[in-house]
Amino acid sequence: MSQESRRDRPVVIIQMMNQYADLLSALAKALSENYGIGSILIHRGPGDLPNPKRYHFDKTAFDELLDIESILAPRAIENLPRTAALAAEIATVEQRLSIKLLEAVRADRHLGRGFVVGAVYARSRYGISVDFDQSLDIALRLACRFEELYRSREVVAVIGAISSIHGNLMVSVAEGLGLPVRQPNLTNNTRLYWAVDRHFRPLDFEASLARALQQGNARAELGTTARAAGVIASLPRQTTWRYLARAIYRATRRELGHRLKRRDQVYGKYLWGDLLKTIIGTWRLRRAARKATPVLPTLPAGLPYVFLPFSVEPESTLMAESPTCDNQLALIDWVAKAMPSGWRLLVKEHPAFTAPRPAGFWERVRAYPNVVVLAPLERGEDAMRGAKALAIIRSSLGFQAAALGIPVVTPHPAYYGASLPHVFIVESYRAMEAALRKIARDELPPIALRIQAFQALHTVFDEASLPIADPNLIRGVAGGREIDPGEVGLIVRSLAESLNLGSGEVARALLLKGVR
């Protein structure tokens, strides 16, 4: 196909996502061959593209590779507009696109690090070299570039994740222009679906849920996720001296390679000293976690408690997923003060934590006289089953609790379990107090109705998803192996169905009428 004809056809805009390095080219080829739809891959420079010697990646599968490295590079401070002028320009773009640039800055683990409370993770050269006005200027230029791209092409959908400044703005600008947004996501088992918004909802969520409630469809209780099981199984290996030595060696080798080759990556590039501190600190804490004595068996029988399981990463991912409630310390504070006087709050670190907590974090948590800290490797499912309620931000354990009819409280305003009668959205201390009071008095529907409501919710995700077998897709990693073409075909067909596309010429005829 000529470059001119490629330029004229409808396209899907795809963000380069490392965990899907083995899938992206196959996805682009299947879209082109089966639906006549091209693909544009957004990437952060040549160093961001997967190495074809390690991964099943073919850049010729895409109509275009769009390098945004120059936009991510900060402009010199003296070349920026004055702060007031920059603010005015931002306000104009935000109003035109119905977006908020500060949320995109906050979502980025490099530029948004200063907005995080209760977490410490490695700094990057990029993050410490960019001031706030430069961050806003980067966000502004990215938003304008994506707007220009979307308006100049026939865009079928935008596939991106919101956990970086460019991914967030890819999605945000698309939403502002009314373009379909998609993101591959796993349910609590080995099923994949295409989420249609940043809150991981499947297509036609509300209507599908109402239909499932009316039909009374039932599904089995969810089990431990494949990822969680894999994390726990890998801990013995990750706490050996050999593992530590290899992790330090790999980090050091990467750093020396960057210096010897004078490889200057504009975006990212964590500080070597910070990486070593994180590697050693996490390794030591995991060794201590394996030796920690279980606390659950020592608690008095019948003790009423709320259980708060921590998220896998110390707030960093939640900066994007839950921008209004990314502070677990604040959630602990609300629950500890708002729950009934005789209750306890049980908190537990996630066994797969990726960085130590900051100095003083655990001392602050343990200072509450009604808070009990569980050992990190105790089974969260055991604590969940005995709880009066779970307090979460966004957690798979919260979903499992809802399956059993156990009440759940969350400050996340868009949590997809909010439709359930035993899930409470609490966006203030007073709302938390009212929810826990209602739970304590058992002012809830009968347990059978709660479980029935959850079964309907589970049905929605089950019917929107397809089973997958590739172990790397299930684990959320790129493993350097070819994904079965039949499985790729199912994934692409599922994407096409979510966009209501036909195939070949039918799809082209529909798209040329304007999907926007």
NUVO-703962 format. One record per residue (C-alpha): y, z, x negated. Coordinates in pm, whole numbers, padded with zeros to 5 digits, always signed. Layout:
BEGIN
YZX/...
This chain:
BEGIN
+00000+00000+00000/+00342-00099-00137/+00609+00159-00214/+00829+00005+00057/+00566+00041+00330/+00496+00395+00215/+00865+00471+00248/+00866+00355+00611/+00565+00546+00741/+00558+00896+00891/+00499+01180+00646/+00384+01539+00621/+00592+01751+00381/+00362+01982+00182/+00458+02271-00044/+00259+02304-00364/+00048+02620-00307/-00172+02730-00597/-00453+02870-00381/-00502+02524-00228/-00495+02325-00554/-00842+02182-00480/-00753+02091-00121/-00410+01927-00136/-00505+01582-00266/-00804+01559-00035/-00581+01661+00255/-00325+01392+00168/-00592+01121+00133/-00754+01210+00466/-00417+01206+00645/-00344+00861+00503/-00688+00708+00562/-00757+00853+00907/-00411+00881+01062/-00181+00647+00869/+00036+00941+00768/+00180+00983+00421/+00247+01302+00228/+00533+01430+00015/+00447+01717-00219/+00726+01963-00302/+00674+02117-00645/+00861+02317-00910/+00836+02075-01199/+00545+01929-01399/+00418+02275-01493/+00366+02357-01126/+00124+02071-01064/-00248+02152-01092/-00424+02034-01407/-00663+01756-01293/-00903+01860-01571/-00944+02198-01401/-00885+02121-01034/-00965+01838-00797/-00606+01717-00787/-00485+01356-00778/-00109+01308-00766/-00151+00943-00660/-00276+01068-00322/+00085+01149-00228/+00354+00904-00128/+00603+01102-00332/+00621+01404-00561/+00953+01581-00508/+01054+01794-00806/+01298+02071-00708/+01315+02238-01051/+01674+02129-01107/+01778+02288-00776/+01602+02613-00861/+01790+02625-01192/+02099+02846-01150/+02437+02685-01200/+02666+02848-01452/+02878+03117-01292/+03200+02942-01394/+03086+02630-01203/+03029+02813-00877/+03284+02824-00596/+03472+03151-00563/+03273+03412-00371/+03483+03374-00056/+03452+02994-00062/+03076+03020-00121/+03045+03259+00174/+03234+03017+00398/+03015+02724+00295/+02702+02932+00356/+02824+03033+00702/+02873+02665+00794/+02522+02565+00682/+02361+02870+00842/+02524+02792+01174/+02430+02423+01156/+02065+02492+01073/+02018+02825+01255/+01893+02994+00936/+01986+03293+00720/+01996+03231+00347/+01982+03601+00259/+01637+03625+00420/+01515+03347+00192/+01656+03527-00113/+01498+03854-00004/+01160+03685+00047/+01144+03567-00313/+00958+03794-00554/+01198+03703-00837/+01539+03692-00671/+01460+03949-00401/+01313+04218-00624/+01622+04438-00596/+01581+04459-00217/+01236+04618-00247/+01198+04994-00198/+00891+05186-00306/+00739+04922-00535/+00757+04815-00897/+00611+04491-01026/+00678+04268-01323/+01026+04127-01372/+01074+03761-01462/+01315+03592-01699/+01436+03392-01402/+01501+03695-01185/+01697+03896-01440/+01911+03598-01544/+02042+03510-01196/+02315+03709-01023/+02362+03738-00647/+02615+03455-00606/+02388+03228-00811/+02094+03324-00587/+02290+03233-00276/+02401+02907-00436/+02037+02817-00513/+01940+02892-00152/+02232+02684-00025/+02144+02382-00240/+01776+02404-00142/+01864+02419+00229/+02088+02113+00199/+01824+01919+00002/+01553+01990+00259/+01789+01900+00543/+01864+01568+00373/+01492+01500+00323/+01395+01585+00680/+01673+01377+00834/+01597+01073+00616/+01222+01052+00686/+00998+01047+00992/+00854+01397+00945/+00536+01480+01135/+00510+01838+01008/+00609+02072+00728/+00328+02271+00562/+00460+02566+00366/+00442+02939+00299/+00745+03168+00320/+00670+03390+00019/+00912+03211-00218/+01271+03101-00183/+01184+02730-00167/+00885+02780+00065/+01091+02998+00294/+01369+02742+00315/+01124+02454+00363/+01000+02635+00672/+01336+02774+00789/+01520+02440+00776/+01229+02268+00953/+01240+02532+01226/+01616+02490+01255/+01575+02114+01304/+01292+02157+01554/+01021+02011+01330/+00660+02133+01361/+00564+02389+01097/+00207+02456+00993/+00032+02692+00750/-00343+02726+00688/-00455+03081+00758/-00782+03275+00776/-00895+03495+01060/-01077+03820+00977/-01392+03630+00894/-01479+03283+00767/-01267+03081+01009/-00950+02885+00935/-00672+02786+01173/-00332+02622+01145/-00060+02880+01213/+00240+02727+01388/+00507+02976+01277/+00587+03225+01001/+00419+03502+01199/+00076+03335+01179/+00040+03258+01548/-00196+02978+01652/-00086+02693+01876/+00010+02781+02236/-00045+03150+02163/+00105+03301+02480/-00052+03050+02720/-00392+03075+02549/-00379+03453+02564/-00294+03453+02935/-00581+03214+03001/-00827+03424+02799/-00722+03739+02984/-00777+03569+03316/-01119+03437+03215/-01229+03770+03064/-01388+03608+02761/-01557+03851+02521/-01597+03847+02145/-01772+04084+01908/-01583+04345+01709/-01433+04219+01384/-01592+04331+01060/-01461+04391+00710/-01290+04080+00576/-01467+03875+00311/-01169+03928+00079/-01176+04307+00115/-01550+04317+00053/-01505+04100-00256/-01232+04324-00394/-01441+04638-00362/-01745+04469-00515/-01540+04351-00817/-01390+04691-00904/-01667+04802-01143/-01608+04492-01352/-01228+04525-01334/-01232+04877-01475/-01422+04806-01798/-01261+04802-02142/-01382+04444-02181/-01192+04340-01868/-00873+04508-01996/-00902+04342-02336/-00951+03999-02182/-00657+04046-01942/-00426+04144-02230/-00557+03855-02440/-00491+03600-02164/-00139+03730-02102/-00061+03728-02475/-00205+03380-02523/+00006+03242-02239/+00319+03402-02384/+00253+03266-02734/+00184+02922-02586/+00519+02924-02407/+00699+03023-02725/+00520+02783-02961/+00563+02487-02726/+00915+02598-02633/+00811+02562-02273/+01105+02676-02062/+00995+02719-01703/+01302+02745-01482/+01139+02942-01201/+00925+03249-01266/+00781+03333-01609/+00724+03709-01600/+00836+03919-01897/+00545+03974-02132/+00619+04347-02174/+00632+04396-01799/+00304+04210-01754/+00133+04431-02012/+00262+04745-01841/+00135+04619-01505/-00205+04517-01644/-00262+04848-01824/-00116+05062-01546/-00324+04894-01275/-00639+04915-01489/-00589+05288-01548/-00524+05357-01181/-00835+05166-01076/-01045+05368-01320/-00898+05686-01175/-00962+05557-00822/-01333+05515-00897/-01353+05881-01001/-01145+06020-00715/-01323+06264-00482/-01338+06155-00116/-01104+06355+00106/-01223+06260+00454/-01537+06483+00442/-01322+06786+00361/-01099+06760+00669/-01158+07004+00958/-01373+06863+01237/-01168+06731+01527/-00841+06725+01333/-00600+06486+01515/-00435+06241+01278/-00254+05911+01239/-00391+05679+00970/-00156+05463+00761/-00338+05218+00529/-00113+05061+00266/-00081+04686+00226/-00251+04503-00059/+00067+04429-00253/+00341+04689-00291/+00583+04536-00044/+00636+04208-00229/+00455+03985+00019/+00597+04187+00306/+00946+04094+00193/+00869+03758+00350/+00625+03847+00626/+00813+04150+00759/+01174+04123+00641/+01294+04391+00882/+01029+04650+00795/+00913+04605+00436/+00949+04969+00331/+00628+05171+00361/+00808+05490+00251/+01032+05463+00557/+00730+05415+00782/+00566+05726+00633/+00885+05920+00692/+00908+05814+01057/+00546+05900+01136/+00542+06231+00948/+00848+06353+01140/+00772+06198+01480/+00404+06280+01538/+00294+06594+01730/+00328+06919+01540/-00043+06988+01492/-00133+06639+01375/-00165+06507+01020/-00075+06173+00867/-00347+06024+00645/-00230+05760+00396/-00442+05549+00163/-00366+05302-00112/-00524+04960-00075/-00819+04923-00317/-00683+04584-00430/-00332+04704-00522/-00173+04469-00773/+00076+04701-00944/+00135+05074-00984/+00381+05247-00754/+00715+05346-00907/+00769+05684-01069/+00799+05957-00810/+00644+05757-00525/+00329+05966-00481/+00517+06289-00548/+00749+06200-00259/+00455+06120-00030/+00264+06439-00121/+00577+06647-00065/+00536+06612+00312/+00336+06918+00422/+00164+06726+00702/+00062+06421+00494/-00286+06390+00339/-00350+06130+00066/-00699+05981+00078/-00885+05846-00222/-00819+05471-00266/-01187+05374-00244/-01269+05568+00070/-01364+05336+00351/-01059+05257+00558/-01289+05178+00851/-01414+05540+00849/-01060+05681+00861/-00966+05428+01128/-01249+05521+01365/-01147+05888+01378/-00773+05828+01413/-00559+05895+01718/-00354+05593+01611/-00295+05358+01318/+00050+05301+01172/+00079+04963+01001/+00323+04696+00899/+00078+04406+00895/-00282+04500+00830/-00632+04371+00898/-00737+04731+00967/-00479+04744+01245/-00645+04442+01401/-00986+04611+01376/-00847+04929+01530/-00711+04730+01822/-01060+04583+01867/-01192+04934+01931/-00908+05027+02164/-00745+05257+01907/-00364+05263+01951/-00155+05091+01685/+00215+05145+01603/+00410+04901+01389/+00777+04831+01310/+00694+04461+01272/+00892+04292+01554/+00668+03983+01563/+00324+04142+01517/+00085+03922+01712/-00100+04220+01859/+00215+04321+02049/+00071+04173+02369/-00197+04443+02379/-00134+04751+02597/-00227+04989+02314/-00004+04830+02046/+00353+04960+02018/+00642+04786+01843/+00862+05068+01709/+01190+04956+01552/+01351+05300+01530/+01261+05663+01471/+01312+05743+01840/+01084+05456+01941/+00818+05590+01703/+00852+05938+01854/+00819+05801+02209/+00513+05590+02120/+00330+05877+01951/+00413+06109+02240/+00263+05858+02481/-00048+05827+02265/-00085+06205+02236/-00072+06239+02616/-00320+05952+02654/-00080+05763+02878/-00265+05440+02810/-00493+05208+03009/-00865+05298+03008/-01045+05214+02685/-01244+04936+02853/-00924+04754+02952/-00783+04789+02600/-01096+04638+02449/-01096+04362+02709/-00737+04278+02619/-00826+04261+02251/-01127+04042+02323/-00894+03797+02492/-00666+03803+02185/-00965+03748+01957/-01074+03459+02175/-00738+03288+02118/-00782+03297+01739/-01150+03209+01761/-01090+02902+01975/-00797+02788+01759/-01000+02810+01436/-01294+02637+01274/-01570+02783+01057/-01543+02709+00686/-01806+02746+00417/-01624+02685+00090/-01627+03023-00091/-01297+02962-00268/-01113+02877+00054/-01254+03195+00206/-01134+03401-00092/-00796+03229-00100/-00827+03095-00455/-00856+02757-00625/-01185+02749-00810/-01182+02406-00970/-01458+02266-00751/-01454+01982-00503/-01436+02091-00141/-01701+01924+00072/-01550+01604+00221/-01695+01692+00560/-01515+02026+00552/-01192+01857+00447/-01233+01618+00740/-01268+01907+00983/-00960+02082+00840/-00750+01764+00866/-00877+01692+01218/-00782+02045+01319/-00433+01987+01178/-00402+01658+01365/-00515+01818+01691/-00258+02094+01649/+00006+01819+01621/-00139+01624+01913/-00201+01315+01701/-00437+01028+01766/-00572+00822+01481/-00461+00510+01295/-00236+00278+01492/-00227+00510+01792/-00080+00784+01577/+00169+00545+01422/+00287+00420+01762/+00338+00776+01881/+00519+00882+01568/+00755+00586+01557/+00885+00693+01894/+01015+01003+01714/+00830+01332+01702/+01159+01510+01642/
